[in-house]
Amino acid sequence: MHQTNLDGVDLNLLPPLAALLRHRNVTRAAAESGLSQPAMSRALARLRALLDDPLLVRGRSGLVLTPRAVALQPQLEAMLGGIREMLTTAPFDPAEARRTIRIAGSDSQTVGLIPAVMARLAAEAPGIDLVLLPYGNDIQARIESGAVDLAFAVASAPLPPGAMSAPLADDRVVLVMRRGHPAADHEWTLADYGCWDHAGVALLGDGQSDLDAILAAAGVRRRLALVTPHFTAALAAVAATDLVTTISENFARRFAGAFDLVLKPPPFDADRLQLTVVWSHIRDADPVLAWFRGLLAEVAAGGGT
């Protein structure tokens, strides 16, 4: 069987061919295809040469299909229908979605957001499951590869090439200590940071932060007696000791009552913390992830942080 090299075939001829076989009329086929009648006539001539068959011949009551055209018609309609289906984006229905979404984050973000997110998923997208993952030094590679779909971050963190982000909620840092702490009743200065042991949170590094740079500029050095990757652990330790910590106000307020904590403004001009969600541009058009990012934003706007 002779096979035609597709590299030399104008595939734009296929829709006009389907119209010609369907209508068996050059004028009506031209109107359906958006071509002039002369252009359709030229297309028919090219098709006849390409297929080595007249395709349409004149009969008693008009044009009729040749046997080759009769055989081609169902194949052509099926092929064009498949192409249209392939190129058509079906409306996304979260209720029908079946997917596992993997999110990297810390407890400071997930504790506030995820309970409300799970309630929304149960009601709107019961087939979507979440897997919460820790950060790691390979987080950029995991996002690029798809091993991680989304990651929580702060807006001040530099984005790697190809990463995209959207804001979720505003926050700031506060100084936290237990109620009854010897230094709870006075207004703190930077010098006080050098007088008390601290609990620090380290998601990737050693617990050092922008705060240490501020203290160093003032000639103050603090002791990190505890470094943990968990914000909850830092608050629990502060609640049971004379340790202090400087962390997210939204998170600290959530546990202030349970841990009997005192929250104080820090003695320095703290930059605003903006919680963001980060993803790879490779999956920017993924309808499931796009819908889920919108859900995250709605939950955060509703106070779920």
Sequence and secondary structure as in RCSB ss.txt:
>XXXX:A:sequence
MHQTNLDGVDLNLLPPLAALLRHRNVTRAAAESGLSQPAMSRALARLRALLDDPLLVRGRSGLVLTPRAVALQPQ
LEAMLGGIREMLTTAPFDPAEARRTIRIAGSDSQTVGLIPAVMARLAAEAPGIDLVLLPYGNDIQARIESGAVDL
AFAVASAPLPPGAMSAPLADDRVVLVMRRGHPAADHEWTLADYGCWDHAGVALLGDGQSDLDAILAAAGVRRRLA
LVTPHFTAALAAVAATDLVTTISENFARRFAGAFDLVLKPPPFDADRLQLTVVWSHIRDADPVLAWFRGLLAEVA
AGGGT
>XXXX:A:secstr
     GGG  GGGHHHHHHHHHH  HHHHHHHHT  HHHHHHHHHHHHHHHTS  EEEETTEEEE HHHHHHHHH
HHHHHHHHHHHH      GGG  EEEEEE  HHHHHHHHHHHHHHHHHH TTEEEEEE   TTHHHHHHHTS SE
EEEETTS   TTEEEEEEEEE EEEEEETT TTSSS   GGGGGTSEEEEE SSSSS  HHHHHHHHTT   EEE
EEES HHHHHHHHHHSS BEEEEHHHHHHHHHHHTEEEE  SS    EEEEEEEEGGGTT HHHHHHHHHHHHHH
HTT  
